[in-house]
């Protein structure tokens, strides 16, 4: 039971929430995916998508089509939909003009990065000296950790259904990233302490699961840690021992379930993130199907497709 936010939510967010819930009905269904998986060429995919909301974006594309064209046009549809829901940011040309003035990474950091929305995360986590030596993946994960923790604190301040649903979605994202960081760093020069620094300071695995993941040396040890947490037992139950190739798909399937559940409650802002993530998954599905068709690998077309409905 929540407070009185439901009584006033529609004043500021009701109209946009209704738009997003309407957009949800445009997501591809299992029947659409089954038809797409039967396509023989990229033009067949285009023909099937012509009956969906992607039709107007692909109708003028000449043959032969390329996978990048399909992904680009589908992404454009996502951008159009989300721009309807979010305020258009004020344009600032100076940071982009400064790119031409930068002679090295340190000048780029000083002229551009510190003047963009990324600035708070860079200033807290990374200095200009780090940009010369830090591995790009470590830098990316360090920044994403800071972003996730900031986003989590922001949602907690909102309270109500938004805080509850977003906490679950962000905690799942933090835990998934902890697992991926652990697996990807096995056998590398990354130390256990450095690995722990990349884990977010919230989530179901925090803090005891992080302590165990930090010392894992193979996928089976990671699996043993994760099976101690009931919500993740079903994910690893789909994998054979020693197998990690299908882990991403298993995580995506679990994420889709949680994102769909976000639409079951009313009067909250989590539907905006849920819709965007579902749309991103839809685009990943279309990219995989298109690549399999283009490379004549139809036997693998179902390997990475995650049904949303």
HUNOR-V392846 format. One record per pair of residues at least 24 apart in sequence whose C-alpha atoms are under 10 Angstrom apart, sorted by the first residue. I is the first residue (numbers start at 1). GAP is how many residues later the second one is. Records with the same first field share a line. If there is no record, write none. Layout:
# HUNOR-V392846
I: GAP, GAP
This chain:
# HUNOR-V392846
1: 159, 160
2: 157, 158, 159, 162
3: 156, 157, 158
4: 156
5: 153, 154, 155, 156, 262, 263
6: 154, 155, 260, 261, 262
7: 260
8: 259
9: 257, 258, 259, 260
10: 257, 258
13: 72, 254, 255, 256
14: 252, 253, 254, 255
15: 70
16: 68, 69, 70, 253, 255, 256
17: 68, 249, 250, 251, 252, 253, 254, 255
18: 248, 249, 253
19: 62, 65, 66, 253
20: 61, 62, 64, 65, 243, 251, 252, 253, 254, 255, 256
21: 242, 250, 251, 254
23: 30, 55, 58, 59, 252, 256
24: 236, 239, 247, 250, 251, 252, 254, 255
26: 26, 27, 28, 253
27: 25, 26, 248, 251, 252, 255, 281, 282
28: 24, 25, 251, 254, 258, 279, 280, 281
29: 253, 278, 279, 280
30: 276, 277, 278, 279
31: 276, 278
32: 275
33: 249, 252, 253, 256, 269, 272, 273, 274, 275
34: 268, 273
36: 250, 253, 254, 257, 265
37: 249, 252, 253, 255, 256, 261, 262, 263, 264, 265, 268
38: 251, 255, 260, 263
39: 250, 251, 254, 259
40: 250, 252, 253, 254, 256, 258
41: 24, 249, 251, 252, 253, 254, 255
42: 24, 25, 28, 247, 248, 249, 250, 251, 252
43: 247
44: 249
45: 25, 241, 244, 245, 248
46: 24, 244
49: 25
53: 24
54: 24
65: 225, 229
66: 224, 225, 228
67: 219, 220, 221, 222, 223, 224, 225, 226, 227
68: 219, 222, 223
69: 218
70: 213, 216, 217, 220
71: 212, 213, 214, 215, 216, 217, 219
72: 211, 215
73: 210
74: 205, 206, 208, 209, 212, 213
75: 204, 205, 207, 208
77: 202
78: 197, 198, 201, 202, 205
79: 197
81: 195
82: 190, 193, 194
85: 187
86: 186
92: 24
104: 28
105: 24, 25, 26, 27
106: 24, 25, 26
118: 25, 29
120: 26, 27
121: 24, 25, 26, 29
122: 24
137: 44
138: 43, 52, 56, 57, 60
139: 59
140: 58
141: 36, 37, 40, 56, 57, 58, 59
142: 55, 56, 57, 58
143: 55
144: 30, 33, 54, 55, 56
145: 29, 32, 33, 52, 53, 54, 55, 56
146: 52, 53, 54, 55
147: 53
148: 25, 26, 52, 53, 54
149: 25, 51, 52, 53
152: 49, 50, 51
155: 114, 115
158: 110, 111
159: 109
160: 107, 108
161: 101, 104, 105, 106, 107, 108, 109
162: 100, 103, 104, 105, 106, 107, 108, 109
163: 105, 106, 107
164: 104, 106
165: 93, 94, 96, 97, 98, 100, 103, 104, 105, 106, 109
166: 93, 96, 102, 103, 104, 105, 107, 108
167: 35, 36, 103
168: 35, 36, 90, 91, 94
169: 34, 86, 89, 90, 93, 101, 104, 105
170: 32, 33
171: 29, 30, 31, 32, 33, 34, 35
172: 30, 31, 32, 33, 59, 60, 79, 82, 83, 86
173: 27, 30, 78, 82
174: 25, 26, 27, 28, 29, 30, 31, 32
175: 24, 25, 26, 27, 28, 29, 30, 31, 34, 35, 51, 57
176: 27, 29, 56, 71, 72, 75, 76, 79
178: 25, 27, 28, 31, 32, 35, 36
179: 26, 30, 31, 34, 35, 40, 43, 44, 46, 47, 68
180: 42, 64, 67, 68
181: 32, 33
182: 28, 31, 32, 33, 34, 35, 36, 37, 40
183: 30, 33, 34, 35, 36, 38, 39, 61
184: 35
185: 29, 31, 32, 33
186: 28, 29, 30, 31, 32, 33
187: 30, 31
191: 24
192: 24
204: 25, 27, 28
205: 24
218: 24
219: 24, 25
220: 24
246: 57, 58
248: 56
249: 54, 55, 56, 57
250: 54, 56
252: 26, 29, 52, 53, 54, 55
253: 28, 52, 53, 54, 55
254: 52
255: 26
256: 25, 50, 51, 52, 53
257: 50, 51, 52
259: 49
260: 48, 49
278: 30
279: 29
281: 24, 25, 26, 27
282: 24, 25, 26
